[in-house]
Structures are given as C-alpha cells and as structure tokens.
C-alpha cells in the first residue's frame, strides 16, 4: 500500500523539522533550507540539460548531494547551548570545490570587465542558480543571527556562488558564446 503524499499537519502554517520539532513555514530556518532546496532544484535543471558538459554534470551532482546534506543540517534545530557541526562539510569538500573553481578558471579566458548574466541559455540558467545561491547565503546568515549555524555552511555556500560564476563563464567559452559585459553609462 502506497503512503499518502499529504498529512494535513502543515495546514496550520507549520512543518516538522528533523527530530519532530515544529517550526513556522516562514521562519528563518525554513527560509534557509527552503532556499537551499530551490538552489538544488535549479542545479538539477542545469545538470539535466543534455548539452551540459559531462564533467560539469558530475560536479553538479556531487554539489547537489552536498546541498541535500546542508539542507538536512539546517532542518535540524540544535539543542540549546550546543554548536553542532555540519558533519558532511569536511575540509576536503571545500578543497574539492576550490579545485573545481581553479580548473574551470584555468580553461576560461581572462576578462577585465564585469560579466552580465547571459550568453548561452545554459550559462544564463547557471547565473540564475548563482543568484539563488547568494540568496541562500543571506537566508543562512539570517538564521545564524537567531541560532548557531556552523560557519563552514556559510563558507561553502559563498564558495559555491564563485563556482557557479566560473561555471557559467566556462559554459559560454565551451560553446563559443561571447560573454555579455557591462558597459558603464
């Protein structure tokens, strides 16, 4: 017998956190992990693009998995007086992400201008994901003003926006599409 997709328990504007505690659906905690979920969905949209580079697809899938871990961490209210670590975010995860940034940057021509979101359709989607990533970072910082959040979570999300920026540039380069640059005035 298949379980029901609806429980009706959220009809009052609350939802269950990991561990069973209830929280308002518009709380800082829900905004934080909800925006991570939105970012993850957008990365899935990018990775599903049949024209995406297979190396990038693999990286995005690893990032998606890490975002799910981060979402689970954010969906767990810490016990009072504790400072729990996001267990999945070992130093190797940050080093891996920075390595991907460096590798993509090495393959992408240098540019001395501000890049506007755009170029190819896939690069534009990646820029949208980058802006969602920045919003996720702001929502996590909002939560951190109320309750403890492992600083590695914010650092990883900050670095991820850098990754998405260079990934968009790399996608345009690989497709032979010129960057759209900002012209002042």
TAHUGI-V921044 format. One record per pair of residues at least 24 apart in sequence whose ideal C-beta (glycine too) atoms are under 6 Angstrom apart, sorted by the first residue. I is the first residue (numbers start at 1). J is the second residue. Records with the same first field share a line. If there is no record, write none. Layout:
# TAHUGI-V921044
I: J / J
This chain:
# TAHUGI-V921044
17: 75 / 77
18: 75 / 76
21: 77
28: 142 / 143 / 146
29: 143
31: 139
32: 74 / 139 / 140 / 143
33: 71 / 74 / 75
35: 135 / 136 / 139
36: 67 / 70 / 71 / 136
37: 71
38: 132
39: 132 / 133 / 136
40: 64 / 67
42: 129 / 132
43: 129
46: 125 / 126
49: 122
59: 100
70: 153
78: 148
83: 148
85: 150
86: 150 / 152 / 153
89: 152 / 156
97: 159 / 163
101: 162 / 163 / 166
104: 166 / 170
105: 166
108: 169 / 170 / 173
113: 181
114: 182
115: 179
116: 180 / 182
118: 180
119: 172 / 177 / 180
120: 172 / 175 / 177
122: 171
123: 168 / 171 / 172
126: 164 / 167 / 168
127: 168
129: 164
130: 161 / 164 / 165
133: 160 / 161 / 164
134: 161
